[in-house]
């Protein structure tokens, strides 16, 4: 269950950078998106807390941030048309390799 909580916590990590990016426009603050960010942060942190009861803190934190970083990268490509360069994919691949390695090392 701890790994499932950690996976869901990582998915919640995707919400807050999206909410922050969309939370400000030329017209000013967009409170709905900023609220979405806060809910995402709260859900993510709560599930990380639950996961760390079983998974070592360093492993849980690294996996959590990795899932968040990879997810934000993919959302940036698909939703915000960010650059899809070979170098960016290579380095995100290193993050994925680290996440998988940490999961295997903790089994």
N, C-alpha and C positions, 0 to 999 in steps of 0.2 A: 504493500500500500504506500510506503514512503516514496518509492520511485514513481508511482502514479501521481501522487501529490506534487512531486518535484516537476514532473512533466507538465502538469496543468499550471503550476506556478510559472514555469517558463513561458507557457502560452499566454498567460496573463501579462507577462513582461512585454509582449508585443503591443498591448493596448496603450500603455502610457506614452511611448514616443509618438505613436500615431495621434493620440489625443492632444499632445503638446504641439505637434506640427500643425494640426488643424485648429488648435485652440486660439490662434491669433491670426487676424486678417488685417487688411488695410482699414477696415471699418472698426477694428478694436478687438477686444476679447470676445471669445465665443464660449460662453459658460457651459454649454452642453458638452463640448469636447473636453474642456478642462475637467469637468466632473467625471467624464469617462476615464480620463487619466488617473484621477484620484481613486476611483473604484478599482481600476486595474492594479494600481500600486498596492492598495490594501489587500486585494485578493492574492496577489503574487507574494507579498510579504507573509501573509498568514499561512499560505500553503508551504512556503519555504520553512517557516517555523515548525510546521508539522513534520516536514521531511527531515529536518535536522535532528529530530528526536532519535532517529535510527541511522541515518546516513551521516558520515563524518562531515563536519562543517566545511572544510576546505573543498571536499569533493562536491557537496551539495551546492555550494556557492558557485564554483566553477561551472558546473553543469547548468545551473539556473541562468547565469549570465550568458553562457554559450548559446543556450536555446533562445534566449531573448535576442542576442546579437544576430544569430542566423535568421530568425524570424523577421526581425526588423529589416535585415538586408533584403530578404525576399519580398517583403511588403513594399520596400522602397523601389525595387525593380518594377513590380507589377502595378502598384497603385500610383506611385509618384514619378515614374519614368526616369529613375536614377540610372547612371551609367552602368552598363553590363560589360565590363572589361574582363579580359582573361585574368589579369592580376587580382582583381577583386574576388573573382570566383576561386582562384587558387588559395588566397588567404582565408576566405571563409571555409574552404575545404579543410584547412589546417585546424580551424576551430572545431569543425565536425569531428575530425580525427581525434582531437583532444577529448571531446565529450565521450566518444565511443571508448577511447582508451581508459578514461576514468571509470566508466561503467564496468568495463571488463576487469579492471584492477581491483574494484571494490567487491566483486562477486565472491 
